[in-house]
Amino acid sequence: MRALRMFGVLVLGAALLAVPVGPAAAADEPVRVEAESLPVISATAPVESQPDCCGVTWSGGRQLWLRAARAGDSVTVTLPSVPAGQYDIGGVLTRARDYGTLRFAVDGVAVGQLFDGYAPTVQRTGAVPLGSASLTAGSHRLTVTVTGRAASSVGFLAGLDTVTLRRVGPLAAVTTTPYEAVGETPVRGALTRVYDPSVGEPVSWYYNDHTIVKNQQTGVWHVFAITHREPAAPLDETLFGHATASSPTGPWTKQPPALVADPAAGEQWIWAPHVVYDAGVYYMFYAAGNPDFANYRIHLATSTDLFVWTRSPANPLFTDGWEGRDPMVTRQGDRWVMYYTATSSPTGGNHVVAYRTSTDLRTWSARAVAYSSPFTGQAGGQTESPFVVRRGDWYYLFVCCDGTDYGAAYRRTAVYRSRDPLRFEGAERVAVLDAHAAEVVVDGANWYLSHAGWGQGGLWLAPLTWSTGVVARGYTMSTGFLRADVRTWPNTRIASLAVDPAGGGAYRPALDSSHRGTGPYLAIGRFDVTDRAGAPARVEVSADGSRINLVGIPFGDEPVTADWLLTIAPRWTGPSLQSDVTWSVNGSPTAGVWEAAFNVDGALPAVGDPAVEGRPTGDVTGMPPWTMTTGPGLSVVAVHRWASAWRGDNTWYDAGHAMAAWQLLWRPGGTSWAPGQYPGGTWRFTASGSRRDASFADGAYAAINATP
């Protein structure tokens, strides 16, 4: 459209000739205005009132035309004065071969989704939803920004024909408050080697997974560990090394091996001893390895002096896989809890910290999961050597090895913090410490962190101190109908959403962080989360607190960012929180893209959609109009603005976490993802006080798909 005949063009700018805007309509009656009549406040490129041309007839015979020359050019206009309320904003726009991609903002904070202005010929669109905003009485600003252009476009122009404001509810009383969660985090001091198992041997030996325990009668400290001559030979580790000392810091004296693998007892190799004391008896739990990796045996041996050990006739206490191992046992209230590493299925899957409970240290409950890593596999993973300690009202889970490159992650122990010792799903990672197979050792007022492993030269100890600092940042958005915890650091997600359909502030959990939390994620190189949403580059909050725009969210080491807009949106279908995601691909991802998705983590018993109330775990091709997590007296619905995302390949349901992942891009084996900007979809979370309220969900879906 550059070669236009410009007869009768009205140029807007410093010498603006504004067409008067008529009086506002009554409340709830849509207000429709000619875009070219809106007073221009500012612009970074020429703005014109362009008359009909190129075979297109615009409303009123003209359109507002931004002659942008580059990404970032914008124009800001004054919206008509309307009664206070919540408004859906719509527009009629223009597409052409030299038009760009647009983003809209009200009073400086984004609304809605991207609009792609490219078309091979000049076209006037139908009504397009531009977004939602709370508008007080008085003037407000609408900004149109060119964010880029489609690959086929040859320009950055923008054209806006009309703007419509439809009042859909009263102003909501929104309280949006930033917060910083302050808590203790562990800090590792300098490591000191306190014991070298190579002493007295003709070749080098290593210690690996180990346990350090104090004799309650003598005060002597004992260490028991996997030991073997270097180099690493995990399937030939048949001894538990043993040493004693008067203090955890040594000096340590080598003792004869504490236990030797007994093939007759089902032990071809033995791993990861852990010792606890109860009523005069020491209990050593360990993994009895064998070629059946899907059924590793957890064994028990007991002692009264920490020198002579007797295997339990009840062995195996239980079996689990893949390589169910690294037991750690601690007392919690009136029961014992054993944590250990395994996978979500005995044949592989997500690396998990599983747990079982007991009252007698011999009989153990069925398995449950305290933490599930997003990473999958079989052998070594991100949940090795689990260790749980308590500090005040908080529990800290230490797990190795943090990362996907096992060599680099070998000495990275991640620490997660939770108020519930049996639930670390969704907990913030508060530290990563340089240690492998770490144990926390407490000697009076002194805390230590241990370290050992293949090629590490023995047993090391470092002071462990606790530092008080910020462990999480975010915003709390609340009305009488809902309260959302929007986490912005160290990772971005809706950490929780609680609702009260009656609007009285008697909130009930609706969304949680029982697995992934709610928000965007990537799967690069394989299925499942490989790259979570990091901390945004900046946060924009509207003056009334009803909109939060999280700008420039990174995803691991990928050249991909997202902008995530959250809007409090009262509607005739009930209270809601609206989510709009925009993806930006700034280079080639490091591997094929298997998933680019938006996850919804429910807090109620079941998750389903219009077809099925309770979906089993698995994939369903395409996207439904809505998904619902439901339970007695409550339905929480995620309704989708149809075609608001650039594609909609698949929906994955996780019945165990009442979770639905809307996978916009879902490609087994992965696919390329070209640089550019991609609308990532609009969802609205809203609630009914009835179980499985499908009619309510249908109404919410109709509402979000209504065009102003």
VEXKOL-832132 format. One record per residue (C-alpha): residue in one letter; x, y, z. Coordinates in steps of 0.25 Angstrom, whole numbers, padded with zeros to 4 digits, always signed. Layout:
N
AXYZ...
***
This chain:
708
M+0000+0000+0000R+0012+0009-0001A+0008+0014-0015L-0005+0020-0011R-0012+0033-0017M-0013+0042-0005F-0024+0051-0009G-0031+0057+0002V-0023+0051+0013L-0023+0057+0027V-0010+0057+0034L-0010+0055+0049G+0001+0059+0058A+0005+0072+0065A-0005+0079+0056L-0016+0070+0058L-0030+0073+0053A-0038+0064+0062V-0052+0059+0058P-0061+0062+0070V-0065+0049+0078G-0080+0048+0081P-0086+0046+0095A-0084+0033+0102A-0095+0023+0101A-0103+0018+0113A-0096+0007+0122D-0096-0007+0115E-0099-0001+0101P-0087-0003+0093V-0079+0010+0089R-0074+0010+0075V-0065+0021+0070E-0057+0024+0057A-0042+0021+0060E-0038+0033+0051S-0046+0042+0060L-0039+0039+0073P-0029+0050+0077V-0015+0046+0075I-0006+0048+0088S+0007+0043+0082A+0013+0035+0071T+0027+0031+0066A+0023+0030+0051P+0014+0038+0042V-0001+0036+0046E-0012+0039+0035S-0027+0039+0033Q-0026+0031+0021P-0038+0031+0011D-0044+0019+0004C-0035+0012-0005C-0029+0000-0012G-0043-0006-0013V-0046-0005+0002T-0057+0004+0008W-0055+0007+0022S-0066+0012+0032G-0068+0026+0031G-0059+0026+0018R-0046+0026+0026Q-0037+0019+0035L-0026+0023+0045W-0013+0019+0037L+0000+0018+0044R+0011+0019+0034A+0021+0011+0043A+0035+0008+0037R+0040-0002+0048A+0037-0011+0059G+0034-0002+0072D+0027+0009+0064S+0014+0013+0071V+0002+0023+0072T-0006+0026+0085V-0020+0032+0084T-0030+0036+0094L-0042+0027+0096P-0056+0033+0098S-0061+0035+0112V-0070+0024+0117P-0076+0020+0130A-0067+0013+0139G-0067-0002+0138Q-0060-0014+0132Y-0060-0013+0117D-0057-0023+0105I-0050-0015+0094G-0052-0018+0080G-0047-0013+0067V-0049-0014+0052L-0035-0013+0045T-0028-0014+0032R-0019-0025+0026A-0009-0024+0014R+0004-0029+0009D+0012-0018+0015Y+0005-0018+0029G+0011-0022+0042T+0008-0029+0055L+0001-0021+0066R+0000-0021+0081F-0010-0012+0088A-0009-0005+0102V-0018+0003+0110D-0012+0013+0119G+0002+0007+0117V-0001-0007+0120A-0004-0018+0110V-0018-0023+0107G-0021-0036+0098Q-0014-0043+0088L-0005-0040+0076F-0012-0036+0063D-0005-0041+0050G-0007-0030+0040Y-0002-0038+0028A-0011-0042+0016P-0007-0044+0001T-0017-0033-0003V-0023-0021+0004Q-0035-0026+0014R-0044-0020+0024T-0046-0029+0036G-0058-0032+0043A-0059-0029+0058V-0047-0034+0065P-0045-0035+0080L-0034-0026+0085G-0034-0029+0100S-0041-0025+0113A-0039-0014+0123S-0045-0007+0135L-0048+0007+0131T-0051+0018+0142A-0059+0030+0138G-0050+0040+0130S-0040+0039+0119H-0032+0027+0116R-0021+0024+0105L-0021+0013+0095T-0007+0010+0089V-0005+0002+0076T+0010-0003+0075V+0016-0010+0063T+0023-0022+0069G+0029-0028+0056R+0023-0034+0044A+0020-0047+0038A+0030-0054+0029S+0023-0051+0017S+0020-0037+0020V+0029-0026+0013G+0025-0014+0023F+0021-0010+0037L+0008-0001+0034A-0004-0002+0042G-0018+0002+0040L-0030+0003+0050D-0044+0006+0045T-0053+0006+0057V-0052+0004+0072T-0063-0002+0081L-0064-0002+0096R-0074-0012+0102R-0077-0011+0117V-0078-0025+0122G-0078-0022+0137P-0076-0012+0148L-0062-0008+0153A-0056-0019+0161A-0050-0015+0175V-0036-0021+0172T-0025-0022+0182T-0011-0025+0175T+0000-0025+0185P+0015-0029+0182Y+0022-0038+0192E+0035-0044+0195A+0035-0057+0203V+0047-0057+0212G+0052-0069+0218E+0064-0077+0222T+0073-0083+0211P+0085-0093+0213V+0099-0088+0210R+0111-0097+0208G+0124-0093+0213A+0138-0098+0209L+0139-0113+0207T+0150-0120+0215R+0154-0135+0212V+0152-0142+0225Y+0154-0156+0220D+0161-0163+0209P+0158-0178+0207S+0170-0180+0199V+0179-0179+0211G+0186-0193+0213E+0182-0197+0199P+0191-0200+0187V+0181-0192+0178S+0171-0181+0179W+0157-0184+0185Y+0145-0175+0185Y+0134-0173+0195N+0120-0170+0189D+0106-0170+0195H+0108-0170+0210T+0102-0168+0224I+0108-0162+0236V+0102-0166+0250K+0106-0164+0265N+0106-0175+0274Q+0097-0171+0285Q+0104-0179+0296T+0119-0176+0293G+0118-0163+0286V+0127-0168+0274W+0123-0164+0260H+0122-0175+0249V+0122-0173+0234F+0116-0184+0225A+0118-0183+0210I+0118-0189+0196T+0133-0192+0194H+0141-0197+0182R+0154-0195+0175E+0154-0185+0165P+0149-0183+0154A+0134-0184+0156A+0128-0198+0155P+0114-0197+0161L+0110-0211+0157D+0122-0216+0165E+0120-0208+0178T+0119-0220+0188L+0124-0213+0200F+0120-0203+0210G+0132-0196+0215H+0133-0192+0230A+0141-0182+0238T+0140-0176+0252A+0144-0163+0258S+0141-0155+0271S+0135-0143+0263P+0129-0142+0249T+0141-0134+0245G+0151-0145+0248P+0161-0151+0249W+0154-0163+0243T+0160-0177+0246K+0157-0188+0235Q+0149-0200+0240P+0146-0214+0233P+0135-0213+0223A+0122-0212+0230L+0114-0221+0220V+0117-0229+0208A+0107-0232+0197D+0101-0246+0199P+0096-0252+0185A+0088-0262+0193A+0080-0251+0200G+0077-0245+0186E+0089-0235+0187Q+0098-0235+0174W+0102-0221+0178I+0099-0212+0190W+0097-0196+0190A+0094-0184+0198P+0093-0188+0213H+0085-0180+0222V+0085-0182+0237V+0075-0177+0248Y+0074-0180+0263D+0062-0184+0271A+0060-0191+0285G+0074-0196+0286V+0075-0202+0271Y+0082-0196+0259Y+0074-0198+0246M+0082-0198+0233F+0074-0197+0220Y+0080-0199+0207A+0078-0203+0192A+0080-0217+0188G+0084-0217+0173N+0081-0227+0163P+0079-0227+0148D+0064-0226+0149F+0065-0211+0150A+0050-0209+0150N+0050-0217+0164Y+0061-0212+0172R+0060-0217+0186I+0061-0208+0199H+0067-0216+0210L+0069-0215+0225A+0080-0219+0234T+0081-0216+0249S+0091-0214+0260T+0093-0210+0274D+0107-0205+0273L+0109-0200+0259F+0119-0211+0256V+0112-0224+0255W+0100-0224+0246T+0089-0234+0244R+0080-0235+0232S+0065-0235+0234P+0058-0247+0231A+0047-0238+0225N+0056-0234+0213P+0052-0229+0203L+0044-0218+0211F+0039-0215+0197T+0043-0213+0183D+0043-0202+0173G+0049-0196+0160W+0055-0191+0152E+0067-0194+0161G+0058-0191+0174R+0070-0187+0183D+0076-0176+0192P+0067-0178+0204M+0067-0167+0215V+0058-0169+0227T+0054-0158+0237R+0044-0157+0248Q+0032-0149+0246G+0022-0148+0257D+0017-0162+0261R+0022-0169+0249W+0035-0171+0241V+0036-0166+0226M+0046-0173+0216Y+0049-0164+0204Y+0056-0171+0192T+0059-0168+0177A+0051-0176+0167T+0044-0173+0154S+0029-0170+0151S+0028-0184+0145P+0037-0196+0149T+0041-0196+0135G+0045-0182+0134G+0039-0168+0133N+0040-0155+0142H+0050-0156+0152V+0043-0155+0166V+0045-0155+0181A+0036-0166+0186Y+0033-0168+0200R+0027-0179+0209T+0023-0178+0224S+0024-0188+0235T+0022-0188+0250D+0032-0200+0253L+0043-0198+0243R+0040-0211+0237T+0026-0211+0230W+0024-0200+0220S+0012-0193+0213A+0010-0193+0199R+0018-0183+0190A+0014-0168+0189V+0022-0157+0182A+0027-0145+0190Y+0034-0138+0178S+0034-0141+0163S+0045-0136+0154P+0041-0131+0140F+0052-0139+0134T+0050-0153+0130G+0059-0165+0128Q+0063-0178+0135A+0077-0178+0143G+0083-0166+0149G+0074-0154+0149Q+0070-0141+0157T+0065-0148+0169E+0077-0156+0174S+0081-0156+0189P+0069-0149+0195F+0070-0144+0209V+0060-0136+0217V+0063-0127+0229R+0054-0118+0237R+0056-0103+0241G+0045-0097+0249D+0032-0099+0241W+0039-0102+0228Y+0045-0115+0222Y+0056-0115+0212L+0058-0126+0202F+0073-0127+0197V+0074-0135+0183C+0085-0138+0173C+0088-0136+0162D+0082-0123+0157G+0082-0122+0142T+0081-0130+0129D+0096-0132+0127Y+0099-0142+0137G+0114-0139+0137A+0112-0125+0139A+0101-0127+0149Y+0108-0138+0157R+0112-0128+0168R+0100-0120+0168T+0090-0122+0179A+0077-0115+0178V+0069-0110+0191Y+0054-0109+0191R+0046-0103+0202S+0032-0107+0207R+0023-0106+0219D+0018-0120+0216P+0029-0131+0217L+0022-0140+0208R+0019-0130+0197F+0030-0123+0190E+0023-0122+0177G+0023-0108+0172A+0032-0104+0183E+0042-0093+0180R+0056-0097+0178V+0063-0088+0188A+0078-0092+0186V+0087-0101+0178L+0100-0105+0186D+0113-0111+0181A+0112-0125+0186H+0109-0139+0182A+0101-0150+0190A+0100-0139+0201E+0096-0142+0215V+0093-0132+0226V+0100-0135+0239V+0096-0128+0252D+0106-0128+0263G+0100-0119+0274A+0100-0105+0269N+0108-0109+0257W+0102-0112+0244Y+0110-0119+0232L+0108-0123+0218S+0116-0135+0213H+0121-0138+0199A+0126-0151+0193G+0126-0158+0179W+0133-0165+0168G+0147-0158+0166Q+0145-0148+0178G+0156-0154+0186G+0148-0158+0198L+0138-0152+0208W+0137-0137+0210L+0130-0128+0220A+0127-0113+0219P+0120-0104+0229L+0105-0102+0226T+0099-0089+0231W+0086-0083+0229S+0084-0069+0223T+0071-0061+0223G+0067-0055+0210V+0057-0054+0199V+0053-0068+0194A+0041-0063+0185R+0035-0051+0179G+0022-0048+0172Y+0008-0042+0173T-0005-0045+0180M-0017-0041+0172S-0030-0042+0180T-0045-0039+0179G-0056-0044+0187F-0057-0055+0176L-0043-0059+0175R-0029-0059+0180A-0017-0062+0171D-0002-0063+0175V+0005-0059+0163R+0020-0063+0165T+0030-0055+0157W+0043-0060+0163P+0051-0069+0163N+0041-0075+0153T+0028-0070+0147R+0015-0077+0149I+0002-0076+0156A+0006-0082+0168S-0008-0083+0173L-0022-0078+0170A-0034-0079+0181V-0048-0075+0178D-0061-0072+0184P-0073-0072+0174A-0081-0064+0183G-0072-0053+0184G-0070-0053+0199G-0056-0056+0200A-0058-0070+0206Y-0047-0075+0196R-0046-0090+0192P-0033-0095+0185A-0035-0096+0170L-0021-0096+0164D-0009-0101+0171S+0006-0104+0168S+0004-0119+0171H+0012-0122+0159R+0016-0111+0149G+0008-0099+0153T-0001-0091+0143G+0007-0084+0132P+0015-0086+0119Y+0026-0096+0117L+0034-0102+0106A+0039-0116+0103I+0051-0116+0094G+0057-0129+0090R+0047-0138+0096F+0033-0138+0103D+0030-0131+0116V+0036-0119+0122T+0050-0116+0119D+0050-0101+0120R+0041-0095+0131A+0037-0080+0131G+0048-0072+0137A+0047-0058+0143P+0042-0047+0134A+0050-0036+0129R+0040-0026+0135V+0026-0025+0141E+0016-0015+0137V+0004-0013+0146S-0008-0005+0143A-0012+0007+0152D-0024-0001+0157G-0017-0014+0159S-0026-0021+0150R-0015-0025+0139I-0001-0030+0141N+0008-0032+0129L+0020-0040+0131V+0029-0036+0119G+0041-0044+0114I+0040-0057+0121P+0052-0066+0118F+0052-0081+0116G+0065-0087+0120D+0075-0086+0110E+0066-0085+0098P+0065-0073+0089V+0050-0072+0093T+0043-0062+0102A+0028-0060+0105D+0020-0048+0110W+0009-0052+0119L-0003-0043+0122L-0012-0046+0134T-0025-0039+0135I-0036-0038+0146A-0049-0039+0138P-0062-0039+0144R-0073-0045+0135W-0087-0048+0134T-0083-0063+0135G-0076-0060+0148P-0062-0056+0153S-0050-0059+0145L-0035-0057+0143Q-0032-0056+0128S-0018-0061+0123D-0012-0056+0110V+0002-0062+0105T+0010-0057+0094W+0022-0064+0089S+0035-0058+0083V+0045-0067+0076N+0058-0060+0074G+0067-0071+0068S+0067-0086+0066P+0064-0094+0078T+0075-0104+0082A+0067-0116+0078G+0054-0119+0071V+0042-0114+0078W+0033-0125+0084E+0023-0115+0092A+0020-0101+0093A+0009-0101+0103F+0001-0094+0114N-0001-0103+0126V-0013-0102+0136D-0010-0109+0149G-0024-0112+0156A-0026-0114+0171L-0039-0122+0171P-0040-0137+0170A-0043-0138+0155V-0040-0132+0142G-0048-0133+0129D-0055-0126+0117P-0069-0125+0110A-0067-0140+0106V-0062-0146+0119E-0063-0142+0134G-0051-0149+0138R-0040-0151+0128P-0030-0162+0130T-0015-0158+0128G-0012-0157+0113D-0013-0149+0101V-0025-0144+0093T-0023-0138+0079G-0027-0124+0078M-0033-0114+0088P-0046-0114+0095P-0055-0102+0097W-0052-0103+0112T-0045-0112+0122M-0051-0113+0136T-0045-0118+0150T-0057-0121+0159G-0060-0126+0172P-0072-0126+0182G-0078-0112+0182L-0068-0106+0172S-0065-0105+0157V-0053-0098+0152V-0053-0095+0137A-0042-0091+0127V-0049-0086+0115H-0042-0084+0102R-0044-0072+0092W-0045-0081+0080A-0033-0079+0070S-0026-0069+0079A-0014-0077+0078W-0006-0079+0065R-0009-0094+0066G-0015-0104+0075D-0010-0118+0073N-0012-0126+0086T-0017-0126+0100W-0010-0135+0111Y-0017-0139+0123D-0011-0143+0136A-0021-0149+0145G-0012-0150+0157H-0011-0135+0158A-0024-0131+0152M-0016-0124+0141A-0018-0121+0126A-0007-0116+0117W-0012-0108+0105Q-0001-0112+0095L-0001-0102+0084L+0010-0108+0077W+0011-0123+0080R+0020-0131+0071P+0026-0145+0074G+0040-0145+0070G+0040-0129+0070T+0040-0119+0059S+0046-0106+0056W+0041-0093+0061A+0044-0081+0052P+0047-0068+0058G+0036-0058+0059Q+0024-0055+0069Y+0013-0064+0072P+0000-0062+0079G-0001-0072+0090G-0015-0072+0093T-0026-0066+0102W-0031-0074+0114R-0041-0070+0125F-0042-0076+0138T-0055-0075+0145A-0063-0083+0155S-0077-0089+0159G-0082-0093+0172S-0087-0106+0166R-0080-0119+0163R-0078-0122+0148D-0085-0110+0144A-0084-0112+0129S-0095-0101+0126F-0087-0091+0133A-0075-0095+0126D-0082-0094+0112G-0087-0080+0116A-0073-0075+0120Y-0068-0081+0107A-0079-0073+0099A-0075-0060+0107I-0060-0061+0104N-0063-0063+0089A-0073-0051+0088T-0067-0040+0079P-0069-0026+0084
***
